[in-house]
Amino acid sequence: MTQVEVTVQAEVAELNPQDEQSSDGETVATEAQPADTASVLRTPSQKFRVRTVQPGSTLWAIAKESYGAGIEYFKVFEANKERIRDPDLIYPGQVFEIPD
């Protein structure tokens, strides 16, 4: 299996509450620096590995290799719901995120 480690960091900057008015009366948003980083919404980093499914792979085997227990297959399934219709049917070439 091909394995790549990826770190994701999402953040949303604070909007400037003092929008300007254009000459035709419409509100125009302006770019501003956040006043306080504590007031900026941040999601924690989520670290995960990426796996490409090989012929003969199962979610159970991927989970056993990644977490040490096949019963943890639901973590792989939950992280990849949009790619897996049926946990018993995965296909070679599919790329899954394996959360830590």
C-alpha positions as CSV (number, residue, x, y, z in Angstrom):
1,M,0.0,0.0,0.0
2,T,1.2,3.5,-0.7
3,Q,1.3,5.7,2.4
4,V,1.6,9.5,2.6
5,E,1.4,11.6,5.8
6,V,-0.6,14.8,5.6
7,T,-1.4,17.5,8.2
8,V,-4.5,19.7,7.7
9,Q,-4.9,23.1,9.4
10,A,-8.0,25.2,8.7
11,E,-8.7,28.7,9.9
12,V,-11.1,31.4,9.4
13,A,-10.1,35.1,9.7
14,E,-12.2,37.7,11.4
15,L,-14.1,40.1,9.2
16,N,-13.8,43.8,9.7
17,P,-17.0,45.1,11.4
18,Q,-16.5,48.5,9.8
19,D,-17.6,47.9,6.2
20,E,-17.4,50.9,3.8
21,Q,-20.2,52.3,1.7
22,S,-19.6,52.6,-2.0
23,S,-20.8,55.7,-4.0
24,D,-24.0,53.9,-5.0
25,G,-24.9,53.0,-1.4
26,E,-23.9,49.3,-1.5
27,T,-21.8,47.8,1.3
28,V,-18.3,47.0,0.4
29,A,-16.3,44.6,2.7
30,T,-12.7,45.6,3.4
31,E,-9.8,43.4,4.4
32,A,-8.5,43.8,7.9
33,Q,-6.1,42.0,10.3
34,P,-7.7,40.2,13.2
35,A,-7.6,42.3,16.4
36,D,-7.0,39.3,18.6
37,T,-6.0,35.8,17.6
38,A,-8.2,34.4,20.4
39,S,-11.3,35.7,18.6
40,V,-10.4,34.0,15.4
41,L,-12.1,30.6,14.8
42,R,-9.5,27.9,14.3
43,T,-10.0,24.1,14.0
44,P,-7.3,21.9,15.4
45,S,-4.9,20.2,13.1
46,Q,-6.0,16.8,12.0
47,K,-3.2,14.5,11.1
48,F,-3.9,11.5,8.8
49,R,-2.2,9.2,6.5
50,V,-3.3,8.5,2.9
51,R,-3.6,4.9,1.6
52,T,-4.2,3.6,-1.9
53,V,-6.2,0.4,-1.9
54,Q,-4.3,-2.6,-3.4
55,P,-5.9,-5.8,-4.8
56,G,-7.1,-8.0,-2.0
57,S,-7.2,-5.1,0.6
58,T,-10.1,-4.9,3.1
59,L,-11.0,-2.2,5.6
60,W,-10.3,-4.8,8.3
61,A,-6.8,-5.4,7.1
62,I,-6.1,-1.6,6.6
63,A,-7.3,-1.0,10.2
64,K,-5.3,-3.9,11.6
65,E,-2.2,-2.5,9.9
66,S,-2.9,1.1,10.9
67,Y,-4.3,0.7,14.4
68,G,-3.3,-2.8,15.5
69,A,-6.9,-4.1,15.6
70,G,-9.2,-4.9,12.6
71,I,-12.3,-3.9,14.6
72,E,-11.1,-0.3,14.2
73,Y,-12.2,-0.5,10.6
74,F,-15.1,1.8,11.4
75,K,-12.6,4.7,11.8
76,V,-11.4,4.3,8.2
77,F,-15.0,3.9,7.0
78,E,-16.2,7.0,8.9
79,A,-13.3,9.1,7.6
80,N,-14.1,8.1,4.0
81,K,-17.9,7.8,3.9
82,E,-18.1,9.8,0.7
83,R,-15.8,7.3,-1.0
84,I,-17.2,4.0,0.4
85,R,-20.8,3.0,-0.3
86,D,-20.5,-0.5,1.3
87,P,-17.7,-1.3,3.8
88,D,-17.5,-4.8,2.3
89,L,-16.8,-3.4,-1.2
90,I,-13.6,-1.4,-1.7
91,Y,-11.7,-1.3,-4.9
92,P,-8.0,-1.2,-6.0
93,G,-6.9,2.4,-6.7
94,Q,-9.3,4.0,-4.2
95,V,-7.4,6.5,-2.0
96,F,-8.5,6.6,1.7
97,E,-7.6,9.0,4.5
98,I,-6.5,7.1,7.6
99,P,-6.9,9.3,10.7
100,D,-4.4,9.0,13.6
